[in-house]
Amino acid sequence: MEKDSILRLSTLSHPHRLAVFRLLMRRYPDKVRAGEIASVLTLKASTTSVYLSALTDAGLIRQERQGTSLRYSANTGAAAELIDFLFIDCCRSRPDLCPPLTKGAQPMTDTTYNVLFICTGNSARSIFAEAILRDLEGGRFKVFSAGTNPGSKLNPLAVEMLKGKGHDTSLLRSKHISEFQQPESPQMDFVFTVCDQAANEDCPAWDGQPISAHWGLPDPVKADGSLAERRLAFQQTYGALRNRLKAFAALPIDTLDAISLQAAVDSIGQDHLEGTPA
């Protein structure tokens, strides 16, 4: 373990390799193309390839071929081993040195849970998620949404879709993520990113170590074609989110420990079935 940990620490000591690793951790469990990594971090393709090779050799990331392209994902097991080496082995689990890395083995016992959905514009996907979960489980969850770069108003096709599904849209609005990062803001139990761009951004850590996951979906706002084709894109996004949120709402949250709960929400996010009319 010590030899592997020293190699991994050495590999992560380079700021750009560290940036690649952090990006893949934020996108976990997604498998991300090298070209997208290079674009997000504004790196040359050849340079990115060198960094990815070094991280792969150190066991910090995994490489998988999908079709004609290679995709990369974080090796969370290696990250956990590195943390164990630093805080459990080296520091002998001293309580004054070891950080509270998880919520612990105990399940959540709240009667209501605060849930935040984040995308870039907060005009469609995260707004859909806020409305859907609120109406699925109004008494169990307090639901919020925000954007990393929100517009001034909601997308009209998103509002049309929600109204057509019977959702009350009167309280929905575009909000910046900073509204939920203030001292007086509600402490979140769950934080979900629903677009890749928002997940790619290096946001501050959330107080209270909420369960977080990435449920990336294509942006229906960017759909081209006729009005009918654009409406279909919104319908598919709405359906995919509703399917995931129904699965999330069915989780026995009060009986699952943090590790099991994290695995469950990650699994839901990897369900890439197209949305169906609901």
SVG drawing of the C-alpha trace seen along z (x, -y; Angstrom):
<svg xmlns="http://www.w3.org/2000/svg" viewBox="-53 -38 60 40">
<polyline fill="none" stroke="black" stroke-width="0.4" points="0.0,0.0 2.8,-2.4 4.5,-2.1 1.2,-2.6 0.3,-5.6 3.7,-7.3 3.3,-6.9 -0.2,-8.3 0.8,-11.3 3.7,-12.0 1.3,-11.8 -1.2,-14.2 1.5,-16.6 1.4,-18.0 -1.4,-20.7 -2.7,-19.7 -2.8,-16.0 -4.6,-16.9 -7.1,-19.0 -7.8,-16.0 -8.3,-13.8 -10.6,-16.3 -12.7,-16.7 -13.2,-12.9 -14.1,-12.7 -16.7,-15.4 -18.1,-13.5 -18.0,-10.1 -19.3,-7.6 -19.5,-9.0 -16.9,-7.8 -15.6,-11.0 -13.9,-11.3 -10.3,-12.6 -11.4,-15.4 -14.0,-16.7 -11.5,-16.6 -9.1,-18.7 -11.8,-21.1 -13.0,-21.7 -9.5,-22.2 -8.3,-24.1 -5.4,-21.7 -3.8,-20.4 -4.9,-17.0 -1.4,-15.6 -0.8,-17.0 -4.0,-15.6 -3.1,-12.2 0.2,-12.3 -1.6,-13.3 -4.2,-10.6 -1.5,-7.9 0.2,-8.9 -3.0,-8.8 -3.9,-5.5 -0.5,-4.0 -0.8,-5.2 -4.2,-3.4 -6.0,-6.7 -8.3,-6.5 -9.6,-3.8 -9.6,-3.6 -12.4,-1.9 -12.9,-1.7 -16.4,-2.5 -16.7,-2.1 -13.9,-4.0 -13.1,-6.3 -11.4,-5.9 -13.3,-7.1 -11.9,-7.7 -13.4,-7.5 -12.1,-8.0 -11.0,-4.9 -12.6,-5.7 -11.2,-2.6 -7.7,-4.0 -8.7,-7.4 -10.1,-5.6 -6.8,-3.7 -4.9,-6.9 -7.0,-8.6 -6.7,-5.5 -2.9,-5.6 -2.7,-9.3 -5.2,-9.4 -5.5,-5.8 -2.1,-4.4 0.2,-7.4 -1.9,-9.2 -3.1,-6.1 -6.7,-7.2 -6.1,-10.1 -9.5,-11.8 -7.8,-15.3 -6.3,-14.6 -8.7,-12.5 -11.4,-14.4 -15.1,-13.3 -14.8,-11.7 -18.4,-10.5 -21.6,-10.8 -20.7,-7.5 -22.4,-4.2 -25.6,-5.4 -28.5,-6.1 -30.1,-9.5 -32.9,-10.0 -34.4,-13.3 -38.2,-13.4 -37.6,-15.7 -34.6,-16.0 -33.3,-19.0 -32.5,-18.3 -30.8,-20.6 -30.7,-20.2 -28.0,-22.1 -27.5,-22.8 -26.0,-25.6 -28.9,-27.8 -31.5,-26.7 -34.2,-27.1 -35.2,-23.5 -33.5,-20.3 -33.0,-21.4 -36.4,-23.2 -38.0,-19.9 -36.4,-18.0 -37.5,-20.5 -41.1,-20.4 -41.2,-16.6 -39.8,-15.7 -41.8,-18.3 -45.0,-16.8 -44.0,-13.2 -43.1,-13.5 -44.2,-16.9 -44.1,-16.1 -40.8,-14.1 -38.5,-16.4 -37.9,-20.1 -36.7,-20.7 -34.6,-23.4 -32.9,-24.1 -30.2,-26.5 -27.8,-27.3 -24.1,-28.1 -24.9,-30.7 -28.7,-31.2 -30.7,-33.3 -33.2,-35.8 -36.2,-33.6 -37.3,-30.0 -37.4,-28.4 -40.9,-28.8 -41.1,-25.3 -40.0,-23.9 -42.8,-25.9 -45.3,-24.7 -44.3,-21.1 -44.6,-21.4 -48.0,-23.1 -49.2,-20.4 -48.2,-17.8 -50.2,-19.5 -47.3,-21.1 -47.7,-24.4 -45.1,-26.7 -45.9,-29.9 -43.1,-29.6 -40.4,-28.4 -37.7,-30.9 -34.0,-30.9 -31.6,-31.2 -27.9,-31.4 -26.2,-28.6 -24.8,-31.2 -28.3,-31.6 -27.7,-28.2 -24.1,-28.8 -24.9,-31.5 -24.6,-31.0 -28.4,-31.2 -29.1,-28.8 -30.7,-25.4 -28.2,-22.6 -28.6,-20.1 -28.9,-16.4 -28.6,-15.7 -27.1,-17.6 -27.5,-16.5 -25.9,-18.0 -28.1,-17.3 -25.9,-18.7 -22.2,-17.9 -21.2,-21.5 -22.3,-22.2 -20.6,-19.0 -17.4,-20.0 -17.1,-23.3 -15.0,-23.4 -17.7,-24.4 -17.0,-24.9 -17.7,-21.9 -21.1,-21.8 -21.5,-22.1 -22.6,-19.0 -21.3,-16.5 -24.5,-15.9 -24.9,-12.9 -24.0,-14.1 -24.3,-12.6 -24.2,-13.5 -27.3,-12.7 -26.2,-14.3 -28.8,-14.7 -28.7,-16.4 -29.9,-20.0 -33.3,-20.2 -32.9,-23.9 -30.2,-23.2 -32.4,-20.9 -32.7,-21.9 -35.5,-21.3 -39.2,-22.0 -41.3,-23.0 -42.5,-19.4 -39.0,-18.0 -37.9,-20.5 -41.0,-19.6 -40.0,-16.0 -36.6,-16.8 -38.2,-18.4 -40.5,-15.4 -37.6,-13.0 -35.7,-15.0 -38.8,-15.3 -39.5,-11.5 -35.9,-10.5 -35.9,-12.7 -39.2,-11.5 -38.1,-7.9 -35.0,-8.6 -36.8,-10.7 -39.4,-8.0 -36.6,-5.5 -34.9,-8.0 -38.2,-8.7 -38.6,-5.0 -35.3,-4.5 -35.5,-3.6 -33.3,-6.5 -33.8,-6.1 -32.5,-2.5 -29.5,-3.0 -26.0,-4.0 -24.1,-6.8 -22.1,-4.4 -25.1,-2.3 -27.1,-5.5 -24.3,-6.9 -24.1,-3.7 -27.9,-3.8 -28.1,-7.4 -25.0,-6.7 -26.8,-3.7 -29.9,-5.7 -27.8,-8.3 -26.3,-5.6 -29.8,-4.6 -29.6,-6.1 -33.0,-4.9 -34.7,-7.5 -37.5,-9.3 -41.0,-8.1 -44.2,-10.0 -45.6,-10.5"/>
</svg>
